[in-house]
Amino acid sequence: MNPPRLHCLGCGRAAKVILRWLREQARVDIGQICNRSLASARRAVDFIGAGEAVEVLAADLSGDWLLMGLPDGELEAAALGLSCRMPGQFALAFHLSGSMSASVLDPLGVPVAAVHPVRAFADADSALAAMPGTRLVGEGQAQPLDRLRTIFEQAGGRWLVIDGGGKAAYHAATVVASNYLVTLNQLARTLAAASGLSTPDAVDLLDGLQRAGLDVLGQSAPAQALTGPIERGDVAAVARLVAAADGQGQGGLFRALGRATLDIALSARGQKPSDPAMRVILADASVATSQRD
Protein backbone atom coordinates (compact mmCIF):
# COMPACT_ATOMS: atom_id res chain seq x y z
CA MET A 1 0.00 0.00 0.00
CA ASN A 2 1.39 3.39 -0.99
CA PRO A 3 1.96 5.93 1.80
CA PRO A 4 -0.42 8.89 1.92
CA ARG A 5 0.55 12.05 0.08
CA LEU A 6 0.85 14.81 2.68
CA HIS A 7 0.74 18.53 1.90
CA CYS A 8 1.52 21.31 4.36
CA LEU A 9 0.15 24.81 4.84
CA GLY A 10 2.41 26.67 7.26
CA CYS A 11 5.69 24.81 7.54
CA GLY A 12 7.43 26.20 10.62
CA ARG A 13 9.95 24.47 12.88
CA ALA A 14 7.65 21.79 14.23
CA ALA A 15 5.95 21.01 10.92
CA LYS A 16 9.16 20.65 8.94
CA VAL A 17 10.69 18.34 11.56
CA ILE A 18 7.54 16.19 11.58
CA LEU A 19 7.49 16.03 7.78
CA ARG A 20 11.14 15.11 7.46
CA TRP A 21 10.86 12.48 10.17
CA LEU A 22 7.84 10.85 8.53
CA ARG A 23 9.51 11.03 5.11
CA GLU A 24 12.71 9.44 6.38
CA GLN A 25 10.65 6.65 7.91
CA ALA A 26 8.83 6.21 4.57
CA ARG A 27 5.45 6.85 6.20
CA VAL A 28 4.31 9.69 3.90
CA ASP A 29 4.96 11.04 0.44
CA ILE A 30 5.65 14.78 0.72
CA GLY A 31 3.53 16.93 -1.56
CA GLN A 32 3.14 20.70 -1.74
CA ILE A 33 4.66 23.00 0.89
CA CYS A 34 3.05 26.43 1.23
CA ASN A 35 4.51 29.06 3.57
CA ARG A 36 4.31 32.81 4.08
CA SER A 37 6.65 33.26 1.14
CA LEU A 38 7.90 31.08 -1.67
CA ALA A 39 11.45 31.53 -0.37
CA SER A 40 10.55 30.18 3.09
CA ALA A 41 8.66 27.29 1.48
CA ARG A 42 11.78 26.44 -0.51
CA ARG A 43 13.88 26.47 2.66
CA ALA A 44 11.42 24.09 4.29
CA VAL A 45 11.58 21.78 1.25
CA ASP A 46 15.37 21.83 1.45
CA PHE A 47 15.24 20.74 5.09
CA ILE A 48 12.59 18.09 4.52
CA GLY A 49 14.45 16.75 1.50
CA ALA A 50 11.32 16.40 -0.62
CA GLY A 51 8.21 18.26 -1.70
CA GLU A 52 7.24 21.12 -3.97
CA ALA A 53 7.41 24.70 -2.73
CA VAL A 54 4.31 26.63 -3.83
CA GLU A 55 2.80 30.05 -3.24
CA VAL A 56 -0.76 28.65 -3.08
CA LEU A 57 -1.94 25.07 -2.64
CA ALA A 58 -3.28 23.60 -5.88
CA ALA A 59 -7.06 23.59 -6.23
CA ASP A 60 -7.37 19.81 -6.69
CA LEU A 61 -5.64 17.64 -4.07
CA SER A 62 -8.49 15.18 -3.74
CA GLY A 63 -7.78 12.21 -1.50
CA ASP A 64 -4.52 13.58 -0.10
CA TRP A 65 -3.74 14.56 3.50
CA LEU A 66 -3.17 18.10 4.80
CA LEU A 67 -1.04 19.26 7.72
CA MET A 68 -1.77 22.81 8.86
CA GLY A 69 1.32 23.96 10.77
CA LEU A 70 0.09 27.51 11.29
CA PRO A 71 0.12 29.43 14.59
CA ASP A 72 -2.97 28.84 16.74
CA GLY A 73 -4.52 32.22 15.97
CA GLU A 74 -4.39 31.65 12.21
CA LEU A 75 -5.90 28.16 12.01
CA GLU A 76 -9.58 29.11 11.92
CA ALA A 77 -9.22 31.81 9.25
CA ALA A 78 -7.04 29.55 7.11
CA ALA A 79 -9.54 26.69 7.35
CA LEU A 80 -12.37 29.03 6.36
CA GLY A 81 -10.34 30.33 3.44
CA LEU A 82 -9.54 26.85 2.16
CA SER A 83 -13.15 25.76 2.59
CA CYS A 84 -14.22 28.37 0.04
CA ARG A 85 -11.59 27.43 -2.51
CA MET A 86 -11.28 23.66 -2.10
CA PRO A 87 -14.09 22.21 0.08
CA GLY A 88 -13.93 18.52 0.90
CA GLN A 89 -10.70 18.00 -0.99
CA PHE A 90 -8.66 16.06 1.55
CA ALA A 91 -8.93 12.57 2.95
CA LEU A 92 -8.06 14.09 6.31
CA ALA A 93 -6.56 17.25 7.79
CA PHE A 94 -4.72 17.81 11.06
CA HIS A 95 -2.87 20.54 12.93
CA LEU A 96 -0.10 20.52 15.55
CA SER A 97 -1.52 22.85 18.20
CA GLY A 98 -1.44 21.70 21.79
CA SER A 99 -4.30 23.94 22.93
CA MET A 100 -6.63 24.36 19.92
CA SER A 101 -9.28 21.74 19.29
CA ALA A 102 -9.20 19.75 16.09
CA SER A 103 -12.71 21.10 15.43
CA VAL A 104 -11.17 24.42 14.37
CA LEU A 105 -10.58 22.67 11.03
CA ASP A 106 -14.23 21.62 10.63
CA PRO A 107 -14.90 24.22 7.90
CA LEU A 108 -12.74 22.11 5.57
CA GLY A 109 -15.54 19.57 5.44
CA VAL A 110 -13.19 16.59 5.89
CA PRO A 111 -12.22 14.30 8.79
CA VAL A 112 -10.06 16.33 11.19
CA ALA A 113 -7.66 15.72 14.04
CA ALA A 114 -4.85 17.37 15.98
CA VAL A 115 -1.48 15.84 16.81
CA HIS A 116 0.68 17.64 19.37
CA PRO A 117 4.29 16.44 19.47
CA VAL A 118 5.57 16.72 23.04
CA ARG A 119 8.99 17.91 22.01
CA ALA A 120 10.89 21.21 22.00
CA PHE A 121 11.64 22.45 18.48
CA ALA A 122 14.02 25.34 19.21
CA ASP A 123 16.72 23.51 17.24
CA ALA A 124 15.35 21.55 14.29
CA ASP A 125 18.28 19.14 13.97
CA SER A 126 18.24 18.24 17.66
CA ALA A 127 14.45 17.80 17.59
CA LEU A 128 14.69 15.55 14.54
CA ALA A 129 17.26 13.29 16.22
CA ALA A 130 15.01 13.00 19.28
CA MET A 131 11.75 12.22 17.46
CA PRO A 132 11.91 8.40 17.92
CA GLY A 133 10.12 7.72 21.21
CA THR A 134 8.49 11.15 21.29
CA ARG A 135 4.99 11.35 22.77
CA LEU A 136 2.37 12.44 20.24
CA VAL A 137 -0.92 13.54 21.80
CA GLY A 138 -3.87 13.10 19.46
CA GLU A 139 -7.32 14.66 19.70
CA GLY A 140 -10.22 14.81 17.27
CA GLN A 141 -12.35 12.43 15.24
CA ALA A 142 -11.80 8.69 15.61
CA GLN A 143 -11.20 7.78 11.97
CA PRO A 144 -8.40 10.29 11.22
CA LEU A 145 -6.86 9.61 14.63
CA ASP A 146 -6.64 5.90 13.84
CA ARG A 147 -4.95 6.61 10.52
CA LEU A 148 -2.53 9.10 12.03
CA ARG A 149 -1.74 6.79 14.92
CA THR A 150 -0.66 4.11 12.47
CA ILE A 151 1.90 6.25 10.66
CA PHE A 152 3.25 7.95 13.78
CA GLU A 153 3.68 4.72 15.71
CA GLN A 154 5.30 3.04 12.71
CA ALA A 155 7.72 5.97 12.58
CA GLY A 156 8.69 5.29 16.20
CA GLY A 157 6.45 7.71 18.10
CA ARG A 158 4.47 6.98 21.25
CA TRP A 159 0.76 7.70 20.85
CA LEU A 160 -1.66 9.11 23.41
CA VAL A 161 -5.22 10.40 22.91
CA ILE A 162 -6.96 13.04 25.02
CA ASP A 163 -10.43 14.56 25.02
CA GLY A 164 -10.78 18.00 23.46
CA GLY A 165 -12.40 19.41 26.60
CA GLY A 166 -9.18 19.09 28.58
CA LYS A 167 -6.83 20.32 25.89
CA ALA A 168 -6.09 23.77 27.28
CA ALA A 169 -5.19 22.31 30.69
CA TYR A 170 -3.03 19.68 28.99
CA HIS A 171 -1.16 22.33 27.00
CA ALA A 172 -0.71 24.47 30.11
CA ALA A 173 0.91 21.46 31.78
CA THR A 174 3.40 21.05 28.93
CA VAL A 175 4.23 24.76 28.95
CA VAL A 176 4.96 24.65 32.68
CA ALA A 177 7.09 21.51 32.33
CA SER A 178 9.07 22.80 29.36
CA ASN A 179 8.98 26.58 28.90
CA TYR A 180 8.79 27.43 32.59
CA LEU A 181 11.72 25.13 33.29
CA VAL A 182 13.74 27.46 31.06
CA THR A 183 12.44 30.44 33.06
CA LEU A 184 13.42 28.76 36.33
CA ASN A 185 16.88 28.04 34.99
CA GLN A 186 17.31 31.67 33.94
CA LEU A 187 16.29 32.82 37.42
CA ALA A 188 18.73 30.37 38.99
CA ARG A 189 21.56 31.51 36.70
CA THR A 190 20.89 35.17 37.53
CA LEU A 191 21.14 34.47 41.25
CA ALA A 192 24.19 32.25 40.79
CA ALA A 193 25.95 35.03 38.89
CA ALA A 194 25.19 37.41 41.76
CA SER A 195 26.95 34.98 44.09
CA GLY A 196 30.16 35.29 42.11
CA LEU A 197 30.04 31.91 40.39
CA SER A 198 31.38 31.86 36.87
CA THR A 199 28.88 31.07 34.13
CA PRO A 200 30.39 27.64 33.33
CA ASP A 201 30.42 26.66 37.00
CA ALA A 202 26.86 27.89 37.50
CA VAL A 203 25.61 26.03 34.41
CA ASP A 204 27.29 22.81 35.52
CA LEU A 205 26.06 23.07 39.11
CA LEU A 206 22.46 23.93 38.22
CA ASP A 207 22.24 21.38 35.43
CA GLY A 208 23.24 18.59 37.80
CA LEU A 209 20.78 19.77 40.43
CA GLN A 210 17.86 20.01 38.03
CA ARG A 211 18.56 16.64 36.43
CA ALA A 212 18.76 14.99 39.84
CA GLY A 213 15.47 16.61 40.82
CA LEU A 214 13.77 15.37 37.64
CA ASP A 215 15.07 11.87 38.32
CA VAL A 216 13.48 11.95 41.79
CA LEU A 217 10.22 13.31 40.39
CA GLY A 218 10.12 10.42 37.95
CA GLN A 219 9.74 8.12 40.97
CA SER A 220 7.86 10.31 43.48
CA ALA A 221 5.01 12.77 43.82
CA PRO A 222 6.14 16.44 44.01
CA ALA A 223 5.20 16.71 47.70
CA GLN A 224 7.44 13.76 48.55
CA ALA A 225 10.32 15.07 46.44
CA LEU A 226 10.40 18.54 48.04
CA THR A 227 13.41 19.56 50.13
CA GLY A 228 14.96 22.86 51.20
CA PRO A 229 14.32 25.73 53.60
CA ILE A 230 10.62 26.17 52.83
CA GLU A 231 9.93 22.49 53.43
CA ARG A 232 11.94 22.68 56.68
CA GLY A 233 10.13 25.82 57.82
CA ASP A 234 13.36 27.83 58.11
CA VAL A 235 12.05 31.40 58.23
CA ALA A 236 15.44 33.07 58.62
CA ALA A 237 16.88 31.25 55.59
CA VAL A 238 13.85 32.12 53.45
CA ALA A 239 14.14 35.78 54.45
CA ARG A 240 17.77 35.81 53.31
CA LEU A 241 16.85 34.20 49.98
CA VAL A 242 14.04 36.68 49.33
CA ALA A 243 16.40 39.57 50.07
CA ALA A 244 18.95 38.15 47.64
CA ALA A 245 16.30 37.79 44.92
CA ASP A 246 15.08 41.34 45.60
CA GLY A 247 18.65 42.55 45.11
CA GLN A 248 18.63 41.14 41.58
CA GLY A 249 15.19 42.48 40.72
CA GLN A 250 13.72 38.97 40.83
CA GLY A 251 11.86 39.17 44.12
CA GLY A 252 8.37 39.01 42.62
CA LEU A 253 8.99 35.77 40.77
CA PHE A 254 10.90 34.26 43.70
CA ARG A 255 8.07 35.08 46.14
CA ALA A 256 5.39 33.66 43.84
CA LEU A 257 7.33 30.42 43.46
CA GLY A 258 7.92 30.36 47.20
CA ARG A 259 4.21 30.64 47.98
CA ALA A 260 3.41 27.78 45.62
CA THR A 261 6.22 25.73 47.17
CA LEU A 262 4.91 26.40 50.67
CA ASP A 263 1.49 25.09 49.60
CA ILE A 264 3.14 21.87 48.40
CA ALA A 265 5.06 21.56 51.66
CA LEU A 266 1.87 22.01 53.70
CA SER A 267 0.15 19.23 51.76
CA ALA A 268 2.95 16.83 52.65
CA ARG A 269 3.97 17.71 56.21
CA GLY A 270 1.10 19.74 57.56
CA GLN A 271 1.35 23.14 59.25
CA LYS A 272 4.47 24.17 61.13
CA PRO A 273 4.55 27.02 63.68
CA SER A 274 6.90 28.96 61.42
CA ASP A 275 4.65 28.79 58.34
CA PRO A 276 2.55 31.95 59.00
CA ALA A 277 5.71 34.04 59.34
CA MET A 278 7.13 32.46 56.22
CA ARG A 279 3.98 33.28 54.27
CA VAL A 280 4.31 36.92 55.30
CA ILE A 281 7.88 37.00 53.97
CA LEU A 282 6.74 35.38 50.73
CA ALA A 283 3.74 37.68 50.30
CA ASP A 284 3.60 39.80 47.18
CA ALA A 285 5.64 42.91 47.94
CA SER A 286 3.05 45.34 46.54
CA VAL A 287 0.24 43.74 48.54
CA ALA A 288 2.31 43.77 51.73
CA THR A 289 3.11 47.47 51.21
CA SER A 290 -0.51 48.40 50.63
CA GLN A 291 -1.58 46.50 53.74
CA ARG A 292 1.00 48.36 55.83
CA ASP A 293 -0.20 51.71 54.40
C-alpha positions in Angstrom: 0.0 0.0 0.0 1.4 3.4 -1.0 2.0 5.9 1.8 -0.4 8.9 1.9 0.5 12.0 0.1 0.8 14.8 2.7 0.7 18.5 1.9 1.5 21.3 4.4 0.2 24.8 4.8 2.4 26.7 7.3 5.7 24.8 7.5 7.4 26.2 10.6 10.0 24.5 12.9 7.6 21.8 14.2 6.0 21.0 10.9 9.2 20.7 8.9 10.7 18.3 11.6 7.5 16.2 11.6 7.5 16.0 7.8 11.1 15.1 7.5 10.9 12.5 10.2 7.8 10.9 8.5 9.5 11.0 5.1 12.7 9.4 6.4 10.7 6.6 7.9 8.8 6.2 4.6 5.4 6.9 6.2 4.3 9.7 3.9 5.0 11.0 0.4 5.7 14.8 0.7 3.5 16.9 -1.6 3.1 20.7 -1.7 4.7 23.0 0.9 3.1 26.4 1.2 4.5 29.1 3.6 4.3 32.8 4.1 6.7 33.3 1.1 7.9 31.1 -1.7 11.5 31.5 -0.4 10.6 30.2 3.1 8.7 27.3 1.5 11.8 26.4 -0.5 13.9 26.5 2.7 11.4 24.1 4.3 11.6 21.8 1.3 15.4 21.8 1.4 15.2 20.7 5.1 12.6 18.1 4.5 14.4 16.7 1.5 11.3 16.4 -0.6 8.2 18.3 -1.7 7.2 21.1 -4.0 7.4 24.7 -2.7 4.3 26.6 -3.8 2.8 30.1 -3.2 -0.8 28.7 -3.1 -1.9 25.1 -2.6 -3.3 23.6 -5.9 -7.1 23.6 -6.2 -7.4 19.8 -6.7 -5.6 17.6 -4.1 -8.5 15.2 -3.7 -7.8 12.2 -1.5 -4.5 13.6 -0.1 -3.7 14.6 3.5 -3.2 18.1 4.8 -1.0 19.3 7.7 -1.8 22.8 8.9 1.3 24.0 10.8 0.1 27.5 11.3 0.1 29.4 14.6 -3.0 28.8 16.7 -4.5 32.2 16.0 -4.4 31.6 12.2 -5.9 28.2 12.0 -9.6 29.1 11.9 -9.2 31.8 9.3 -7.0 29.6 7.1 -9.5 26.7 7.3 -12.4 29.0 6.4 -10.3 30.3 3.4 -9.5 26.9 2.2 -13.2 25.8 2.6 -14.2 28.4 0.0 -11.6 27.4 -2.5 -11.3 23.7 -2.1 -14.1 22.2 0.1 -13.9 18.5 0.9 -10.7 18.0 -1.0 -8.7 16.1 1.5 -8.9 12.6 3.0 -8.1 14.1 6.3 -6.6 17.3 7.8 -4.7 17.8 11.1 -2.9 20.5 12.9 -0.1 20.5 15.6 -1.5 22.9 18.2 -1.4 21.7 21.8 -4.3 23.9 22.9 -6.6 24.4 19.9 -9.3 21.7 19.3 -9.2 19.7 16.1 -12.7 21.1 15.4 -11.2 24.4 14.4 -10.6 22.7 11.0 -14.2 21.6 10.6 -14.9 24.2 7.9 -12.7 22.1 5.6 -15.5 19.6 5.4 -13.2 16.6 5.9 -12.2 14.3 8.8 -10.1 16.3 11.2 -7.7 15.7 14.0 -4.9 17.4 16.0 -1.5 15.8 16.8 0.7 17.6 19.4 4.3 16.4 19.5 5.6 16.7 23.0 9.0 17.9 22.0 10.9 21.2 22.0 11.6 22.5 18.5 14.0 25.3 19.2 16.7 23.5 17.2 15.4 21.5 14.3 18.3 19.1 14.0 18.2 18.2 17.7 14.5 17.8 17.6 14.7 15.5 14.5 17.3 13.3 16.2 15.0 13.0 19.3 11.7 12.2 17.5 11.9 8.4 17.9 10.1 7.7 21.2 8.5 11.2 21.3 5.0 11.3 22.8 2.4 12.4 20.2 -0.9 13.5 21.8 -3.9 13.1 19.5 -7.3 14.7 19.7 -10.2 14.8 17.3 -12.3 12.4 15.2 -11.8 8.7 15.6 -11.2 7.8 12.0 -8.4 10.3 11.2 -6.9 9.6 14.6 -6.6 5.9 13.8 -5.0 6.6 10.5 -2.5 9.1 12.0 -1.7 6.8 14.9 -0.7 4.1 12.5 1.9 6.2 10.7 3.2 8.0 13.8 3.7 4.7 15.7 5.3 3.0 12.7 7.7 6.0 12.6 8.7 5.3 16.2 6.4 7.7 18.1 4.5 7.0 21.3 0.8 7.7 20.9 -1.7 9.1 23.4 -5.2 10.4 22.9 -7.0 13.0 25.0 -10.4 14.6 25.0 -10.8 18.0 23.5 -12.4 19.4 26.6 -9.2 19.1 28.6 -6.8 20.3 25.9 -6.1 23.8 27.3 -5.2 22.3 30.7 -3.0 19.7 29.0 -1.2 22.3 27.0 -0.7 24.5 30.1 0.9 21.5 31.8 3.4 21.0 28.9 4.2 24.8 29.0 5.0 24.6 32.7 7.1 21.5 32.3 9.1 22.8 29.4 9.0 26.6 28.9 8.8 27.4 32.6 11.7 25.1 33.3 13.7 27.5 31.1 12.4 30.4 33.1 13.4 28.8 36.3 16.9 28.0 35.0 17.3 31.7 33.9 16.3 32.8 37.4 18.7 30.4 39.0 21.6 31.5 36.7 20.9 35.2 37.5 21.1 34.5 41.3 24.2 32.2 40.8 25.9 35.0 38.9 25.2 37.4 41.8 26.9 35.0 44.1 30.2 35.3 42.1 30.0 31.9 40.4 31.4 31.9 36.9 28.9 31.1 34.1 30.4 27.6 33.3 30.4 26.7 37.0 26.9 27.9 37.5 25.6 26.0 34.4 27.3 22.8 35.5 26.1 23.1 39.1 22.5 23.9 38.2 22.2 21.4 35.4 23.2 18.6 37.8 20.8 19.8 40.4 17.9 20.0 38.0 18.6 16.6 36.4 18.8 15.0 39.8 15.5 16.6 40.8 13.8 15.4 37.6 15.1 11.9 38.3 13.5 11.9 41.8 10.2 13.3 40.4 10.1 10.4 38.0 9.7 8.1 41.0 7.9 10.3 43.5 5.0 12.8 43.8 6.1 16.4 44.0 5.2 16.7 47.7 7.4 13.8 48.6 10.3 15.1 46.4 10.4 18.5 48.0 13.4 19.6 50.1 15.0 22.9 51.2 14.3 25.7 53.6 10.6 26.2 52.8 9.9 22.5 53.4 11.9 22.7 56.7 10.1 25.8 57.8 13.4 27.8 58.1 12.0 31.4 58.2 15.4 33.1 58.6 16.9 31.3 55.6 13.8 32.1 53.4 14.1 35.8 54.5 17.8 35.8 53.3 16.9 34.2 50.0 14.0 36.7 49.3 16.4 39.6 50.1 19.0 38.1 47.6 16.3 37.8 44.9 15.1 41.3 45.6 18.7 42.5 45.1 18.6 41.1 41.6 15.2 42.5 40.7 13.7 39.0 40.8 11.9 39.2 44.1 8.4 39.0 42.6 9.0 35.8 40.8 10.9 34.3 43.7 8.1 35.1 46.1 5.4 33.7 43.8 7.3 30.4 43.5 7.9 30.4 47.2 4.2 30.6 48.0 3.4 27.8 45.6 6.2 25.7 47.2 4.9 26.4 50.7 1.5 25.1 49.6 3.1 21.9 48.4 5.1 21.6 51.7 1.9 22.0 53.7 0.1 19.2 51.8 3.0 16.8 52.7 4.0 17.7 56.2 1.1 19.7 57.6 1.3 23.1 59.3 4.5 24.2 61.1 4.6 27.0 63.7 6.9 29.0 61.4 4.7 28.8 58.3 2.5 31.9 59.0 5.7 34.0 59.3 7.1 32.5 56.2 4.0 33.3 54.3 4.3 36.9 55.3 7.9 37.0 54.0 6.7 35.4 50.7 3.7 37.7 50.3 3.6 39.8 47.2 5.6 42.9 47.9 3.1 45.3 46.5 0.2 43.7 48.5 2.3 43.8 51.7 3.1 47.5 51.2 -0.5 48.4 50.6 -1.6 46.5 53.7 1.0 48.4 55.8 -0.2 51.7 54.4 
